Amino acid sequence: MSFDKPEETRPFEQDKGHLDLVNINSGPIGRGVFEPGWHWAEHVKPIAKTESCQTAHMGYCVSGRMKIVMDDGQEAEFGPGDLMIAPPGHDAWTVGSEPCVLIDWQGATDYAKRR
């Protein structure tokens, strides 16, 4: 298995990135590629149909930067080498001019899944 040949790819709205999925025995692992200008509220909310992201994420930031703001106002920013933990109830967007690449081993099952 390899992210170079994922079992599924889920594109985000307006070509602002995608989620590649590979499956292991314990479930899917996702590699999210979030292009500069990506914002959950614009590029995944229309797919999720929720007011904020209701997926719990646990992952690793490979490159780029992402900011997360929780529904209660708490904020965090992640960059290369950081472990990312985001409970349900958040918004997020890329920071800077390079794509943010995250490996997510908790929140990939239904993330950006069109129904």
MARKE-273823 format. One record per residue: residue number from 1; residue in three letters; z, x negated, y of N, C-alpha, C in turn. Coordinates in nm, 3 decimals, m for minus. Layout:
N
<pt num="NUM" residuo="ala" n_Z="Z" n_X="X" n_Y="Y" ca_Z="Z" ca_X="X" ca_Y="Y" c_Z="Z" c_X="X" c_Y="Y"/>
...
This chain:
115
<pt num="1" residuo="met" n_Z="0.000" n_X="m0.084" n_Y="m0.117" ca_Z="0.000" ca_X="0.000" ca_Y="0.000" c_Z="0.000" c_X="m0.089" c_Y="0.124"/>
<pt num="2" residuo="ser" n_Z="m0.067" n_X="m0.039" n_Y="0.227" ca_Z="m0.081" ca_X="m0.119" ca_Y="0.349" c_Z="m0.109" c_X="m0.026" c_Y="0.467"/>
<pt num="3" residuo="phe" n_Z="m0.054" n_X="m0.059" n_Y="0.582" ca_Z="m0.087" ca_X="0.017" ca_Y="0.702" c_Z="m0.232" c_X="m0.005" c_Y="0.743"/>
<pt num="4" residuo="asp" n_Z="m0.296" n_X="m0.109" n_Y="0.690" ca_Z="m0.438" ca_X="m0.130" ca_Y="0.717" c_Z="m0.524" c_X="m0.027" c_Y="0.645"/>
<pt num="5" residuo="lys" n_Z="m0.469" n_X="0.032" n_Y="0.538" ca_Z="m0.536" ca_X="0.140" ca_Y="0.464" c_Z="m0.434" c_X="0.252" c_Y="0.440"/>
<pt num="6" residuo="pro" n_Z="m0.393" n_X="0.322" n_Y="0.547" ca_Z="m0.289" ca_X="0.424" ca_Y="0.532" c_Z="m0.337" c_X="0.542" c_Y="0.448"/>
<pt num="7" residuo="glu" n_Z="m0.242" n_X="0.612" n_Y="0.391" ca_Z="m0.273" ca_X="0.730" ca_Y="0.312" c_Z="m0.304" c_X="0.850" c_Y="0.401"/>
<pt num="8" residuo="glu" n_Z="m0.254" n_X="0.845" n_Y="0.524" ca_Z="m0.279" ca_X="0.952" ca_Y="0.621" c_Z="m0.268" c_X="0.893" c_Y="0.761"/>
<pt num="9" residuo="thr" n_Z="m0.350" n_X="0.943" n_Y="0.852" ca_Z="m0.341" ca_X="0.907" ca_Y="0.994" c_Z="m0.334" c_X="1.035" c_Y="1.074"/>
<pt num="10" residuo="arg" n_Z="m0.235" n_X="1.043" n_Y="1.163" ca_Z="m0.218" ca_X="1.161" ca_Y="1.249" c_Z="m0.242" c_X="1.119" c_Y="1.393"/>
<pt num="11" residuo="pro" n_Z="m0.351" n_X="1.162" n_Y="1.453" ca_Z="m0.379" ca_X="1.125" ca_Y="1.592" c_Z="m0.294" c_X="1.205" c_Y="1.690"/>
<pt num="12" residuo="phe" n_Z="m0.258" n_X="1.140" n_Y="1.801" ca_Z="m0.189" ca_X="1.208" ca_Y="1.910" c_Z="m0.293" c_X="1.269" c_Y="2.002"/>
<pt num="13" residuo="glu" n_Z="m0.251" n_X="1.359" n_Y="2.087" ca_Z="m0.341" ca_X="1.423" ca_Y="2.182" c_Z="m0.403" c_X="1.319" c_Y="2.277"/>
<pt num="14" residuo="gln" n_Z="m0.522" n_X="1.348" n_Y="2.324" ca_Z="m0.593" ca_X="1.270" ca_Y="2.425" c_Z="m0.614" c_X="1.123" c_Y="2.386"/>
<pt num="15" residuo="asp" n_Z="m0.621" n_X="1.095" n_Y="2.257" ca_Z="m0.646" ca_X="0.958" ca_Y="2.210" c_Z="m0.543" c_X="0.857" c_Y="2.258"/>
<pt num="16" residuo="lys" n_Z="m0.417" n_X="0.901" n_Y="2.270" ca_Z="m0.312" ca_X="0.812" ca_Y="2.320" c_Z="m0.233" c_X="0.746" c_Y="2.208"/>
<pt num="17" residuo="gly" n_Z="m0.291" n_X="0.739" n_Y="2.090" ca_Z="m0.226" ca_X="0.670" ca_Y="1.980" c_Z="m0.233" c_X="0.752" c_Y="1.852"/>
<pt num="18" residuo="his" n_Z="m0.158" n_X="0.705" n_Y="1.752" ca_Z="m0.160" ca_X="0.772" ca_Y="1.622" c_Z="m0.043" c_X="0.725" c_Y="1.537"/>
<pt num="19" residuo="leu" n_Z="m0.019" n_X="0.798" n_Y="1.430" ca_Z="0.082" ca_X="0.762" ca_Y="1.331" c_Z="0.010" c_X="0.740" c_Y="1.199"/>
<pt num="20" residuo="asp" n_Z="0.024" n_X="0.620" n_Y="1.143" ca_Z="m0.029" ca_X="0.589" ca_Y="1.010" c_Z="0.085" c_X="0.603" c_Y="0.910"/>
<pt num="21" residuo="leu" n_Z="0.057" n_X="0.662" n_Y="0.794" ca_Z="0.159" ca_X="0.683" ca_Y="0.692" c_Z="0.124" c_X="0.615" c_Y="0.562"/>
<pt num="22" residuo="val" n_Z="0.224" n_X="0.553" n_Y="0.503" ca_Z="0.217" ca_X="0.505" ca_Y="0.365" c_Z="0.337" c_X="0.565" c_Y="0.292"/>
<pt num="23" residuo="asn" n_Z="0.321" n_X="0.593" n_Y="0.166" ca_Z="0.428" ca_X="0.656" ca_Y="0.088" c_Z="0.486" c_X="0.557" c_Y="m0.011"/>
<pt num="24" residuo="ile" n_Z="0.619" n_X="0.554" n_Y="m0.015" ca_Z="0.692" ca_X="0.477" ca_Y="m0.116" c_Z="0.780" c_X="0.576" c_Y="m0.191"/>
<pt num="25" residuo="asn" n_Z="0.849" n_X="0.532" n_Y="m0.294" ca_Z="0.929" ca_X="0.623" ca_Y="m0.376" c_Z="1.030" c_X="0.704" c_Y="m0.295"/>
<pt num="26" residuo="ser" n_Z="1.088" n_X="0.644" n_Y="m0.191" ca_Z="1.190" ca_X="0.715" ca_Y="m0.113" c_Z="1.131" c_X="0.801" c_Y="m0.002"/>
<pt num="27" residuo="gly" n_Z="0.998" n_X="0.802" n_Y="0.012" ca_Z="0.935" ca_X="0.887" ca_Y="0.112" c_Z="0.840" c_X="0.809" c_Y="0.201"/>
<pt num="28" residuo="pro" n_Z="0.780" n_X="0.877" n_Y="0.301" ca_Z="0.681" ca_X="0.811" ca_Y="0.385" c_Z="0.744" c_X="0.716" c_Y="0.487"/>
<pt num="29" residuo="ile" n_Z="0.669" n_X="0.612" n_Y="0.517" ca_Z="0.702" ca_X="0.520" ca_Y="0.626" c_Z="0.586" c_X="0.529" c_Y="0.724"/>
<pt num="30" residuo="gly" n_Z="0.618" n_X="0.536" n_Y="0.852" ca_Z="0.514" ca_X="0.548" ca_Y="0.952" c_Z="0.503" c_X="0.426" c_Y="1.041"/>
<pt num="31" residuo="arg" n_Z="0.380" n_X="0.399" n_Y="1.082" ca_Z="0.357" ca_X="0.300" ca_Y="1.188" c_Z="0.296" c_X="0.378" c_Y="1.303"/>
<pt num="32" residuo="gly" n_Z="0.374" n_X="0.390" n_Y="1.409" ca_Z="0.326" ca_X="0.458" ca_Y="1.528" c_Z="0.265" c_X="0.358" c_Y="1.624"/>
<pt num="33" residuo="val" n_Z="0.146" n_X="0.389" n_Y="1.671" ca_Z="0.081" ca_X="0.309" ca_Y="1.776" c_Z="0.073" c_X="0.400" c_Y="1.897"/>
<pt num="34" residuo="phe" n_Z="0.151" n_X="0.366" n_Y="2.000" ca_Z="0.163" ca_X="0.447" ca_Y="2.121" c_Z="0.094" c_X="0.372" c_Y="2.234"/>
<pt num="35" residuo="glu" n_Z="m0.021" n_X="0.423" n_Y="2.277" ca_Z="m0.101" ca_X="0.355" ca_Y="2.378" c_Z="m0.034" c_X="0.358" c_Y="2.515"/>
<pt num="36" residuo="pro" n_Z="m0.070" n_X="0.264" n_Y="2.605" ca_Z="m0.018" ca_X="0.271" ca_Y="2.742" c_Z="m0.047" c_X="0.409" c_Y="2.801"/>
<pt num="37" residuo="gly" n_Z="0.051" n_X="0.466" n_Y="2.867" ca_Z="0.037" ca_X="0.600" ca_Y="2.922" c_Z="0.079" c_X="0.710" c_Y="2.827"/>
<pt num="38" residuo="trp" n_Z="0.110" n_X="0.674" n_Y="2.699" ca_Z="0.156" ca_X="0.776" ca_Y="2.604" c_Z="0.290" c_X="0.832" c_Y="2.650"/>
<pt num="39" residuo="his" n_Z="0.303" n_X="0.964" n_Y="2.640" ca_Z="0.428" ca_X="1.033" ca_Y="2.674" c_Z="0.443" c_X="1.147" c_Y="2.574"/>
<pt num="40" residuo="trp" n_Z="0.557" n_X="1.151" n_Y="2.507" ca_Z="0.578" ca_X="1.255" ca_Y="2.405" c_Z="0.548" c_X="1.394" c_Y="2.461"/>
<pt num="41" residuo="ala" n_Z="0.597" n_X="1.421" n_Y="2.583" ca_Z="0.581" ca_X="1.555" ca_Y="2.642" c_Z="0.435" c_X="1.595" c_Y="2.659"/>
<pt num="42" residuo="glu" n_Z="0.346" n_X="1.500" n_Y="2.675" ca_Z="0.204" ca_X="1.529" ca_Y="2.693" c_Z="0.123" c_X="1.516" c_Y="2.564"/>
<pt num="43" residuo="his" n_Z="0.159" n_X="1.420" n_Y="2.479" ca_Z="0.071" ca_X="1.381" ca_Y="2.370" c_Z="0.119" c_X="1.418" c_Y="2.230"/>
<pt num="44" residuo="val" n_Z="0.245" n_X="1.465" n_Y="2.218" ca_Z="0.294" ca_X="1.513" ca_Y="2.088" c_Z="0.354" c_X="1.653" c_Y="2.100"/>
<pt num="45" residuo="lys" n_Z="0.413" n_X="1.685" n_Y="2.213" ca_Z="0.471" ca_X="1.819" ca_Y="2.232" c_Z="0.374" c_X="1.931" c_Y="2.197"/>
<pt num="46" residuo="pro" n_Z="0.244" n_X="1.922" n_Y="2.237" ca_Z="0.152" ca_X="2.030" ca_Y="2.198" c_Z="0.135" c_X="2.043" c_Y="2.046"/>
<pt num="47" residuo="ile" n_Z="0.159" n_X="1.936" n_Y="1.973" ca_Z="0.150" ca_X="1.939" ca_Y="1.828" c_Z="0.281" c_X="1.993" c_Y="1.768"/>
<pt num="48" residuo="ala" n_Z="0.395" n_X="1.941" n_Y="1.821" ca_Z="0.527" ca_X="1.978" ca_Y="1.768" c_Z="0.568" c_X="2.119" c_Y="1.806"/>
<pt num="49" residuo="lys" n_Z="0.525" n_X="2.163" n_Y="1.925" ca_Z="0.561" ca_X="2.296" ca_Y="1.974" c_Z="0.712" c_X="2.315" c_Y="1.989"/>
<pt num="50" residuo="thr" n_Z="0.782" n_X="2.209" n_Y="2.034" ca_Z="0.924" ca_X="2.215" ca_Y="2.066" c_Z="0.942" c_X="2.160" c_Y="2.206"/>
<pt num="51" residuo="glu" n_Z="1.053" n_X="2.194" n_Y="2.271" ca_Z="1.075" ca_X="2.149" ca_Y="2.409" c_Z="1.101" c_X="1.998" c_Y="2.419"/>
<pt num="52" residuo="ser" n_Z="1.163" n_X="1.941" n_Y="2.317" ca_Z="1.183" ca_X="1.797" ca_Y="2.309" c_Z="1.161" c_X="1.756" c_Y="2.164"/>
<pt num="53" residuo="cys" n_Z="1.153" n_X="1.627" n_Y="2.140" ca_Z="1.130" ca_X="1.580" ca_Y="2.003" c_Z="1.253" c_X="1.610" c_Y="1.918"/>
<pt num="54" residuo="gln" n_Z="1.234" n_X="1.684" n_Y="1.811" ca_Z="1.344" ca_X="1.723" ca_Y="1.723" c_Z="1.347" c_X="1.640" c_Y="1.595"/>
<pt num="55" residuo="thr" n_Z="1.275" n_X="1.528" n_Y="1.595" ca_Z="1.273" ca_X="1.438" ca_Y="1.481" c_Z="1.372" c_X="1.324" c_Y="1.503"/>
<pt num="56" residuo="ala" n_Z="1.451" n_X="1.293" n_Y="1.402" ca_Z="1.538" ca_X="1.176" ca_Y="1.406" c_Z="1.456" c_X="1.054" c_Y="1.365"/>
<pt num="57" residuo="his" n_Z="1.466" n_X="0.947" n_Y="1.443" ca_Z="1.391" ca_X="0.826" ca_Y="1.414" c_Z="1.486" c_X="0.709" c_Y="1.388"/>
<pt num="58" residuo="met" n_Z="1.449" n_X="0.625" n_Y="1.293" ca_Z="1.513" ca_X="0.496" ca_Y="1.273" c_Z="1.401" c_X="0.399" c_Y="1.242"/>
<pt num="59" residuo="gly" n_Z="1.383" n_X="0.303" n_Y="1.329" ca_Z="1.270" ca_X="0.215" ca_Y="1.309" c_Z="1.287" c_X="0.080" c_Y="1.376"/>
<pt num="60" residuo="tyr" n_Z="1.178" n_X="0.006" n_Y="1.374" ca_Z="1.174" ca_X="m0.130" ca_Y="1.424" c_Z="1.056" c_X="m0.143" c_Y="1.520"/>
<pt num="61" residuo="cys" n_Z="1.081" n_X="m0.199" n_Y="1.637" ca_Z="0.976" ca_X="m0.217" ca_Y="1.736" c_Z="0.906" c_X="m0.350" c_Y="1.710"/>
<pt num="62" residuo="val" n_Z="0.778" n_X="m0.343" n_Y="1.678" ca_Z="0.697" ca_X="m0.462" ca_Y="1.650" c_Z="0.647" c_X="m0.524" c_Y="1.780"/>
<pt num="63" residuo="ser" n_Z="0.597" n_X="m0.438" n_Y="1.871" ca_Z="0.543" ca_X="m0.489" ca_Y="1.998" c_Z="0.546" c_X="m0.378" c_Y="2.102"/>
<pt num="64" residuo="gly" n_Z="0.533" n_X="m0.416" n_Y="2.227" ca_Z="0.534" ca_X="m0.320" ca_Y="2.336" c_Z="0.675" c_X="m0.271" c_Y="2.366"/>
<pt num="65" residuo="arg" n_Z="0.683" n_X="m0.172" n_Y="2.454" ca_Z="0.813" ca_X="m0.118" ca_Y="2.494" c_Z="0.806" c_X="0.034" c_Y="2.498"/>
<pt num="66" residuo="met" n_Z="0.921" n_X="0.098" n_Y="2.470" ca_Z="0.932" ca_X="0.244" ca_Y="2.476" c_Z="1.066" c_X="0.280" c_Y="2.538"/>
<pt num="67" residuo="lys" n_Z="1.063" n_X="0.381" n_Y="2.623" ca_Z="1.186" ca_X="0.437" ca_Y="2.680" c_Z="1.209" c_X="0.573" c_Y="2.618"/>
<pt num="68" residuo="ile" n_Z="1.336" n_X="0.600" n_Y="2.587" ca_Z="1.376" ca_X="0.728" ca_Y="2.530" c_Z="1.484" c_X="0.787" c_Y="2.620"/>
<pt num="69" residuo="val" n_Z="1.470" n_X="0.915" n_Y="2.653" ca_Z="1.571" ca_X="0.987" ca_Y="2.729" c_Z="1.613" c_X="1.107" c_Y="2.647"/>
<pt num="70" residuo="met" n_Z="1.742" n_X="1.112" n_Y="2.616" ca_Z="1.797" ca_X="1.222" ca_Y="2.537" c_Z="1.808" c_X="1.347" c_Y="2.623"/>
<pt num="71" residuo="asp" n_Z="1.814" n_X="1.462" n_Y="2.559" ca_Z="1.828" ca_X="1.589" ca_Y="2.630" c_Z="1.953" c_X="1.590" c_Y="2.719"/>
<pt num="72" residuo="asp" n_Z="2.057" n_X="1.515" n_Y="2.682" ca_Z="2.180" ca_X="1.512" ca_Y="2.762" c_Z="2.175" c_X="1.405" c_Y="2.872"/>
<pt num="73" residuo="gly" n_Z="2.060" n_X="1.337" n_Y="2.888" ca_Z="2.045" ca_X="1.239" ca_Y="2.995" c_Z="2.066" c_X="1.094" c_Y="2.956"/>
<pt num="74" residuo="gln" n_Z="2.122" n_X="1.066" n_Y="2.839" ca_Z="2.138" ca_X="0.927" ca_Y="2.796" c_Z="2.001" c_X="0.862" c_Y="2.781"/>
<pt num="75" residuo="glu" n_Z="1.992" n_X="0.733" n_Y="2.817" ca_Z="1.866" ca_X="0.661" ca_Y="2.813" c_Z="1.878" c_X="0.533" c_Y="2.732"/>
<pt num="76" residuo="ala" n_Z="1.766" n_X="0.492" n_Y="2.674" ca_Z="1.758" ca_X="0.364" ca_Y="2.604" c_Z="1.615" c_X="0.314" c_Y="2.615"/>
<pt num="77" residuo="glu" n_Z="1.599" n_X="0.183" n_Y="2.611" ca_Z="1.466" ca_X="0.123" ca_Y="2.610" c_Z="1.461" c_X="0.021" c_Y="2.498"/>
<pt num="78" residuo="phe" n_Z="1.349" n_X="0.019" n_Y="2.426" ca_Z="1.334" ca_X="m0.068" ca_Y="2.310" c_Z="1.214" c_X="m0.158" c_Y="2.330"/>
<pt num="79" residuo="gly" n_Z="1.224" n_X="m0.280" n_Y="2.275" ca_Z="1.114" ca_X="m0.374" ca_Y="2.282" c_Z="1.103" c_X="m0.452" c_Y="2.153"/>
<pt num="80" residuo="pro" n_Z="1.015" n_X="m0.551" n_Y="2.148" ca_Z="0.990" ca_X="m0.627" ca_Y="2.026" c_Z="1.119" c_X="m0.683" c_Y="1.963"/>
<pt num="81" residuo="gly" n_Z="1.133" n_X="m0.656" n_Y="1.833" ca_Z="1.249" ca_X="m0.705" ca_Y="1.759" c_Z="1.368" c_X="m0.612" c_Y="1.760"/>
<pt num="82" residuo="asp" n_Z="1.362" n_X="m0.504" n_Y="1.838" ca_Z="1.475" ca_X="m0.411" ca_Y="1.848" c_Z="1.470" c_X="m0.307" c_Y="1.737"/>
<pt num="83" residuo="leu" n_Z="1.589" n_X="m0.270" n_Y="1.689" ca_Z="1.605" ca_X="m0.156" ca_Y="1.601" c_Z="1.611" c_X="m0.032" c_Y="1.690"/>
<pt num="84" residuo="met" n_Z="1.536" n_X="0.070" n_Y="1.657" ca_Z="1.533" ca_X="0.192" ca_Y="1.735" c_Z="1.599" c_X="0.303" c_Y="1.655"/>
<pt num="85" residuo="ile" n_Z="1.700" n_X="0.365" n_Y="1.715" ca_Z="1.762" ca_X="0.482" ca_Y="1.655" c_Z="1.760" c_X="0.591" c_Y="1.761"/>
<pt num="86" residuo="ala" n_Z="1.699" n_X="0.704" n_Y="1.729" ca_Z="1.689" ca_X="0.815" ca_Y="1.823" c_Z="1.717" c_X="0.945" c_Y="1.748"/>
<pt num="87" residuo="pro" n_Z="1.830" n_X="1.009" n_Y="1.777" ca_Z="1.857" ca_X="1.137" ca_Y="1.714" c_Z="1.765" c_X="1.247" c_Y="1.770"/>
<pt num="88" residuo="pro" n_Z="1.762" n_X="1.363" n_Y="1.707" ca_Z="1.681" ca_X="1.473" ca_Y="1.759" c_Z="1.724" c_X="1.509" c_Y="1.902"/>
<pt num="89" residuo="gly" n_Z="1.626" n_X="1.558" n_Y="1.979" ca_Z="1.654" ca_X="1.601" ca_Y="2.115" c_Z="1.626" c_X="1.493" c_Y="2.217"/>
<pt num="90" residuo="his" n_Z="1.502" n_X="1.446" n_Y="2.222" ca_Z="1.468" ca_X="1.341" ca_Y="2.318" c_Z="1.322" c_X="1.352" c_Y="2.363"/>
<pt num="91" residuo="asp" n_Z="1.294" n_X="1.283" n_Y="2.471" ca_Z="1.158" ca_X="1.260" ca_Y="2.519" c_Z="1.139" c_X="1.109" c_Y="2.515"/>
<pt num="92" residuo="ala" n_Z="1.015" n_X="1.063" n_Y="2.514" ca_Z="0.989" ca_X="0.919" ca_Y="2.508" c_Z="0.854" c_X="0.889" c_Y="2.569"/>
<pt num="93" residuo="trp" n_Z="0.837" n_X="0.765" n_Y="2.616" ca_Z="0.708" ca_X="0.720" ca_Y="2.670" c_Z="0.699" c_X="0.569" c_Y="2.661"/>
<pt num="94" residuo="thr" n_Z="0.575" n_X="0.522" n_Y="2.660" ca_Z="0.553" ca_X="0.378" ca_Y="2.660" c_Z="0.582" c_X="0.324" c_Y="2.799"/>
<pt num="95" residuo="val" n_Z="0.626" n_X="0.199" n_Y="2.801" ca_Z="0.656" ca_X="0.128" ca_Y="2.925" c_Z="0.563" c_X="0.008" c_Y="2.931"/>
<pt num="96" residuo="gly" n_Z="0.494" n_X="m0.009" n_Y="3.042" ca_Z="0.408" ca_X="m0.125" ca_Y="3.058" c_Z="0.264" c_X="m0.100" c_Y="3.017"/>
<pt num="97" residuo="ser" n_Z="0.191" n_X="m0.210" n_Y="3.008" ca_Z="0.046" ca_X="m0.200" ca_Y="2.989" c_Z="m0.002" c_X="m0.237" c_Y="2.850"/>
<pt num="98" residuo="glu" n_Z="0.089" n_X="m0.252" n_Y="2.754" ca_Z="0.045" ca_X="m0.279" ca_Y="2.617" c_Z="0.093" c_X="m0.169" c_Y="2.524"/>
<pt num="99" residuo="pro" n_Z="0.021" n_X="m0.145" n_Y="2.413" ca_Z="0.066" ca_X="m0.043" ca_Y="2.318" c_Z="0.203" c_X="m0.078" c_Y="2.261"/>
<pt num="100" residuo="cys" n_Z="0.280" n_X="0.024" n_Y="2.233" ca_Z="0.407" ca_X="0.007" ca_Y="2.162" c_Z="0.381" c_X="0.039" c_Y="2.016"/>
<pt num="101" residuo="val" n_Z="0.417" n_X="m0.053" n_Y="1.928" ca_Z="0.400" ca_X="m0.033" ca_Y="1.784" c_Z="0.538" c_X="m0.028" c_Y="1.721"/>
<pt num="102" residuo="leu" n_Z="0.567" n_X="0.083" n_Y="1.653" ca_Z="0.696" ca_X="0.104" ca_Y="1.589" c_Z="0.677" c_X="0.135" c_Y="1.441"/>
<pt num="103" residuo="ile" n_Z="0.761" n_X="0.077" n_Y="1.358" ca_Z="0.767" ca_X="0.113" ca_Y="1.216" c_Z="0.887" c_X="0.207" c_Y="1.202"/>
<pt num="104" residuo="asp" n_Z="0.862" n_X="0.328" n_Y="1.154" ca_Z="0.965" ca_X="0.432" ca_Y="1.147" c_Z="0.984" c_X="0.473" c_Y="1.001"/>
<pt num="105" residuo="trp" n_Z="1.100" n_X="0.445" n_Y="0.945" ca_Z="1.123" ca_X="0.480" ca_Y="0.806" c_Z="1.211" c_X="0.602" c_Y="0.791"/>
<pt num="106" residuo="gln" n_Z="1.243" n_X="0.672" n_Y="0.901" ca_Z="1.320" ca_X="0.795" ca_Y="0.887" c_Z="1.243" c_X="0.917" c_Y="0.936"/>
<pt num="107" residuo="gly" n_Z="1.166" n_X="0.906" n_Y="1.044" ca_Z="1.111" ca_X="1.024" ca_Y="1.107" c_Z="0.964" c_X="1.051" c_Y="1.084"/>
<pt num="108" residuo="ala" n_Z="0.904" n_X="0.993" n_Y="0.982" ca_Z="0.759" ca_X="1.003" ca_Y="0.966" c_Z="0.712" c_X="1.128" c_Y="0.891"/>
<pt num="109" residuo="thr" n_Z="0.798" n_X="1.193" n_Y="0.817" ca_Z="0.755" ca_X="1.302" ca_Y="0.730" c_Z="0.676" c_X="1.409" c_Y="0.804"/>
<pt num="110" residuo="asp" n_Z="0.729" n_X="1.461" n_Y="0.913" ca_Z="0.663" ca_X="1.571" ca_Y="0.984" c_Z="0.618" c_X="1.534" c_Y="1.124"/>
<pt num="111" residuo="tyr" n_Z="0.639" n_X="1.411" n_Y="1.166" ca_Z="0.607" ca_X="1.372" ca_Y="1.303" c_Z="0.456" c_X="1.386" c_Y="1.331"/>
<pt num="112" residuo="ala" n_Z="0.423" n_X="1.457" n_Y="1.437" ca_Z="0.284" ca_X="1.478" ca_Y="1.481" c_Z="0.198" c_X="1.542" c_Y="1.372"/>
<pt num="113" residuo="lys" n_Z="0.261" n_X="1.617" n_Y="1.284" ca_Z="0.188" ca_X="1.683" ca_Y="1.176" c_Z="0.135" c_X="1.817" c_Y="1.227"/>
<pt num="114" residuo="arg" n_Z="0.008" n_X="1.835" n_Y="1.219" ca_Z="m0.054" ca_X="1.961" ca_Y="1.264" c_Z="m0.039" c_X="2.064" c_Y="1.152"/>
<pt num="115" residuo="arg" n_Z="m0.001" n_X="2.181" n_Y="1.189" ca_Z="0.025" ca_X="2.287" ca_Y="1.090" c_Z="m0.083" c_X="2.393" c_Y="1.098"/>
